[in-house]
């Protein structure tokens, strides 16, 4: 049985939790960690036991303070110079209304950016910056600190939540960020999808089996959404 309170405690202790979004949506399970605590061994755990894309999330509100755009808006702004971008817009997603993707980054102290050490540095330092912004960092310093410490393109994919979390979009970007907020942590999660050996995402049943056999919490999106509604009240 999943235990939301234990999952929140585990996140605060730097441990992973697992969350399945929903039947009829992506139907994927993501490994979730609090960005601020990510270590090289956590990146290794995600790539070995998840195998999907390793990303870091941020709330829409804090993304605006960082001047961090949705990637689709960057493409739209560049259409006049690069017309091919006009035909690449993600307007035909079968499971969602929009893409959460923002920029890709590396921390400037990284070498290639792809190693476990480098990606852990990028994710954890991004998480710390998000925490500072969330705690009231002077707005005039925010963008400067962001661009002076990170560069783009990079090897960590940033995901920006919808404006109101878990109101009109119910993806892992929102689910994982909501968990971090409810845990009293910096509102940024590191996430990675679990892939199977049959050319598809790992099934919910096998994802649950992996999580529970290794004593990790497995949550369903609908339960996170319900807990978030109660928490917001």
N, C-alpha and C positions, 0 to 999 in steps of 0.2 A: 504493500500500500504506500502511495506517495504521501509525504508529510511536508506541507508547505512551510511550516515553521522551521522544521529541521533543514529544509533546502535553503532558507534565508540565512540560517546560522552557518551552514556549510559555505555559502558564498562569502560571508563575513570572515570565515576562517581560511579563505583562499582555496577552497575545494571546489571541484566542478559539480554542477548539477545538469540534468538532462531534461529537455522539454520538447514535446511533440506539438506541432502547431494545430492541425485539425484535419479531419477527414474531408476530402474535397478541396483542400487548399494545396499547399506544396506536398503535404503528407510526409514531412521530414522531421527528424529528431536532430536537434542541435546540442552540442556540448557547450555549456555556458560557464564562464568564469568572470569574476570582477576584474576589469581591466587593470585597476591600480595595483593588483597583487600578482599579475602574471609574471612567471619566471620562465627561463629557457625550458625547464622540464615540463611546464604546462603546454608550451607550444609543441613540444615533442609529443606529448600525450594527445593533443588535438589532431596532429597530422597522422599519427599512427593509429589512433582509435576512431577518428572522425574521417579524415581524408578529404573533406570538402574545402571550401574557401575559408581561410582564417580572417575574420573581420573584427573591427571594433566599432561600437555604437556610440551615439551621442544624441541627446535630446534636441528637438527642433529649436527650442529656445536658446540653448547654449551654442548650437551650431551658428545661429545668427550672430551671437556675440563674437564668435571666432571668424566671422565672414566666410563660413564654410558652405559652399553651395551644393545643391543637388547636381550630380553630374549631367543629368539631362538638361538642366538650365545652362550649363557651360556649353553643351553642344548646340542648344538653340541660339545662344549668343554668337556662336562661331559659324552659323549656317551661311551667312552672307559671304564669308571668305572661303568656306569649305562646304559647298552645296551638298556633297555626298552625305553629310551628317543629317540632313533633313529626312533621309530615308532610313536612318538607323534608330529613330526614336522608339522606345519600348512601349508602344501603344497597342500591343496585341498580346499582353500577358494573359495567359489562360486562367490565372489564379489570383490576380490582383489588379488594382487600378493604376498603380504607379510603382516606380522603382525607388528603393531607399538608398541607392548607391550615391556616394559623394566622391571626393578625391581619394587617390591612393597615396600613401605617405611612407617615408623612412625617416627615422631620427637622423639628424646630421652627424651623429657620432658613429652611425653604422658604417660598415664596410660595403658589402654587397647588398645588405638589407634582408636577405632571404634566410639566413641561418636562424636556428632556434634562438641563439643569443641576440641576434640583431632584431628579430621580430618581437621578442620579449621586451627588449629595450623600447622599441617604438610603441608598443601597446601600453606598457606600464607608464611610460613618460607621457603619452597622450592622456591616459587616465588621470595622472596627477595634474596635468594642465586643466583638464575638464573640471577636476575637483576645485582647483584654485578659482576658476571662472565662476563655478557654482557658489563658491563661498564669498563672492563679491570682489574679485580681482578688478582693479581699476580698468575700465573699458578701454582707455587710451593705450594700455599696455598689452591688451589681450591679443590682437592680431599680430603685433610686433613679436611677442613671445612665441606665438605659434609659428610664424614664418622663419624666425631666427633659429628655432630648435628643430624644425622639420622641413623636408623638401618633398616635392611631388614631380614626377610620378615616383611611386615606391611600391613596397611589397605587402603593405597592410591596407586592406580595403576599409574605408570608413563608411559607415551607414548612418543615415540621419532619420530619426523617427518622424512620424507624422506629427502635425502641430499639437493635436490632443491625443495623447497616448492611449491606445486600445479603445478608441471611440469609433473610427471608421477604417482602420487598418489593423490587422491582427497577425502580423508577421513576427518572425523571431527577433527582428530589430526592436519592436515594441515590447514583446513578451520578456526578453532578456533585460532590457533597460528598466522595465517596471519592477522586475525582481530585485535589481540592484537598488532601486529607490526604496522599495519596501523593506529592504535589509538595512537601510540607513547608510548606504555606501555612495560613492561617487556615481553619478548616473551615466556610466559607461560600462558596457559588457564586452568581453571577447567571446566570439561565437564561432562555431565550426560545424557544418553539417556532417552527419554520419552516413557514409557511403557503404553499399553492400558489395558482394562479389558476383552479383548477377547483372551488372551494368546499370543498376538502379540505386536509389537511396535505400539505406537499410530500413527494413520494415519496422513498424511500431513495435511489434511483438519481439523482434530480435534486439531492437534498441533497448526496450524495457528489460529484457533478459540480461543484456550486458550490464546495464546500470545496476540492477538489483543484485546480480551475482557478485559485483564488485563493491557493494554497499554504498552506492550513490543514489541520490533521490531522482526519481523519474516523475515528471509532471506533465499534465496535459494542458494545452493552451486554454481550454474552456475553464479550467480550475484557476489558472492564473488570472484570466479576465475577470472572473467572479470575485477573486480575492482583491484585485485592483479596484474594482468598483466599491467594495466595502471599505478599503483603505482610504480612498479618495473622499468618502463620506465622513 
